[in-house]
Amino acid sequence: MTRTYISMAKTGGQGKTLVAQMLVLQHEQKGAPVKLAAADSDTLNQRSKFGRLFAGVKELGIGEQLTNIKTSTDPNLAIKYWDEFGRTLLEGGYVVDVGANVAADLFAWAEARNAGALLRRRNSNPIDLIVTTKAEAQAIEDARALIQYSFDKNEWLPFGRRFVVLNEVAGGFAPYENDQSFRRLKSFQSQGVGLITIKRCESDIWKLLEKEFISVRDALKMTDADLEKRYGIDVWTGHSGLTDLRAWAQETLTSFEKAGLFPATERADAEAASAE
């Protein structure tokens, strides 16, 4: 069955867009179709970061209109604005990258619209929530609070599955093993929340990808000659960088799969049916 995946974090810089783009890569490798959407609050650009990484991203919240809504005295204006997010959930089959500081707006919309009732009545595609955090005390607490909030608001925004991605881009999580927030975050595993660790990518071309808004998916389709010709990257740097990027991407997607985070395909559905 087709699912919808919502990649979310309370604040920016946690790696939620990276997780979203890895889901896109995973779908492509599995031969599973997927649509892309972004719910952002960036008023400086007409495209979200996700929209600059991929073509055809459905922009759910961007630009001046959202700024006007936030300063409006009409409370119903913001609710109506996010109805397009609701239509996206009803349609299903999306990877949705949710911008920093937008999560609260979406939960508020869902409660105001009693979205859960309609989603269940329409038998909409299951929705998975993926919350990403770096190894920083406040970020860990934010992730814990966001997962808890998703349980508290499940009546209005129902999630089929939940995952937490521990992003080691800023270092490992070992120093936080005795931290109360981290222990509470990991304790959600008893409620079925999957825990995924992704390592920092040490590829020599990683900074280039970030600077030029090149997705991991598109980078892996390049050759060292492409990098040399388009960006002036030394052939040996490009060769090594692509090798490391390929290995990191495969390791990351393997971690996704071990936690059960992968798209439904005809093969996967058949395997699940035979196991029952």
N, C-alpha and C positions, 0 to 999 in steps of 0.2 A: 504494500500500500504506500502511495506517495505521502511524504511527510513534509511539514514546514519546519524550518530550523531558524530560531531566533538567537542571534549572537549578541550578547548584552554585557555591559559593565556599567557601574554607577558613575565612574569618572573616566576621562580619556587616558590614553597611554598604556592601557593594560594588555592590549593585543587582541581585542575582540574582532577588529577588522581582519587581522591575520588569520584568526580562527575561521571567520566567514569565507575568506578566500581559499583556505585549505579545504573547506567543505565543497567549494566549487570544483577544485582540482579533483577531489575524491569522486564526485559525481561523474566528472568527465572520464576518469579512469575506469569507473564501473559501467560506463555506458548508460547512466541514468539521467534522463532529462531534468533540468532544474531551471527555475526562473529566479531572477535576482531583484532585490529591493533594498532600499536604505531609508531609515527613518532618522533624520539628522536634524541638528539645530544650528548648523553653520550658516550664518547670514552673509559671510564674505564671499561665498562661492555659490554658483548655481548648480554645482554638482557636489555630492558627498565624496569623501575619500574613496568609498566603495565604487562610486560612479566614475571616478577617475582611473580606477584600476581595471574596470570592465565596461564593455559597451552594453547598452540595453538595460541598464539598471533602472528600475522604477523608483523615482525619487518621491518619497512619501512626505517629507518635511524638510524644506530647504528654502533659504532666501528670505526676501523682505516680507512676504506674506506672513510667515511664522512670527517675525518680529512684531508686526502689527497686531497679531492675535494676542501675543503675550502682554501687550500694553492696552488691550481693549478692555472696556468695562462690561462687555457682554460675555458672561460665562459660557453661554451656549456656542459661541463662535469657535472656541478651541475644541469643544466636543465634536462639532460638525467637521472641523478641519481634519481630525484623525479618523473620520469614517472611512477614508480611503485605506487606512491600515486594516480596518475591519473587513473591507471588501477583499483585500489581499489574503487575509486569513481564510475567508470563505472560499476563495478560488483555490488556495492551497498549492503546494509544490514549489515553494519559494525558499531561498536562503535570504533572510532579512538581517541586515547589519544595522543595529540600533545605536545611534550616536550617544555620546556622553550627555548626561542630564536629561535624556528624553524618556528614560524608563518610567519615571513617576507619571509623566503625561499620559503614557500609553496605558498604564494600570488605571489611572483616573478615568480615561475614556472608557475602558472596558467595564468599569463599575457603573459609570453613569449610563451607559447603553445596555447594561445587563447582557454583555456580549456572550457570556458563557451559555446562556439559555438558547440564543439563536444558533451558536456554533454547534451545540449538541443536537438541536432540532434538525438542523440541516445536515447532520452527520458529516461535518467537515473533516478534512484530513487532520491526523494527529499533529500536535505542535510540540516540538522539542525546544527546551531552553538551554542555552550554553552560556554560562557565566565565566568570564576570564579574570584572573588576578595575577599580579606580579608578587614577588616575595617582599612585600612591604607591609608593615603593621596595619596602617589605615586601609590599604587596598584589600587585605585579607578580611578585615572587619566589614568593609563595604560589600565584599562578595558574600560573606555569611549573611549579612542583613538582607541582601537582594534575594538570595535563595529562600530565606525565611519568609520574606514578603510575598514571593511567588506562591508559597504554600498558603499563606494567609488569604491571598486574593484568588485562589484557584477557582472559586465559584464563578468569578467573572472573567478570568482569563485562564482557561484550563490547559495545563501542560500534560502531555502524555509521559514525557521523560524529562529529566533534568541532568545536566552534567556541569561539573566544575573543571575548568582547565587551569592548571598551575603552570604559569608561564615563567620559565627560568631565565628570561632575558636579562633580568637584573640580579641574577644569582639564584642559588638553590634555596629550598624551603627548610632545610635541616635546622637552621638557627631558630625556627619558629615552632619546633616540635612540641615545646612545652607552653607555647602561647595559648591562652584561653580561647581566643577567637579562632585560631587555626584548628585547635582540637574540636571546637564546636562545628567548624566548617566541615571537617572530615567526618564528624559524627552523622552528617546527613546521609552517609552511605547506608546507614541502617534503614533509611526511608527510601532507598532505591536510587539515590543520586550517584551517578558515575563520576569517578575521579580520574582525571587524565593529566599527565605531566608532559610538557613539551620542553625540550632543551633549547638553549640559545643557539641560533644558527651562526656558525663561524665562517660562513662563505665569504671569500674576498669580494664578491660582487653584491653583497647584501646592501651596502650603503647606496650603490647605484640603483638598485631596485626601489629603495625608498625615495631617493631623489627624483627619479624619472617616473614614478608611479607605474612600475612594471610589476604585474602580479607574478607570484611564484609559478602559476600555470603557464603564463606566457614566456617567462624566463626559461623554463625547462624545454620550450620548443625551439630555443635559440641554439646556435653553435658558437664556438669560440671565435669563428670568423665573423659571425654576425656582431658579436660584442666589439670586436676590433674595428669593424667597418663603421658601425653606427655610433659607438661611444668612445672610441679611441682606447679601449682596454687592451693592454698587452696580451698577446695570444696565450702565454703561459698562465697569466693571472686569470684570464677568462676560462681556460681549460680546467684549472684547479677549482675555480669558483663554482663552475657548473657541476663538477664532480661532487663537491661538498654539498651544494644545494640539493642535488638529486638524492644524496644519501640522507640528508636531514629531512627532506620532504617525505621520503619513504618511511623513515623511522616515526615521524609525526603521525602519518596516516595509519601506521600499524598500531600506534597507541590509541588512536580513535577507535579502530576496529576492536581491539581487545576490550575496550569499555562498552562496546555495543553501539558506538556512534558511527553508523554508515547508512547509506541510502538503501531503500528497498528496491530490489530488482526481481525479475521473474525467477532467477536462479535462487536468490536468497529466500523468496517466498516459498519456493518448492522445497528447499531444505528445511525451512521452519515447519512446513506442513508435514513432512515425512518424520520429523522428530516428535510430533505430537502423538 
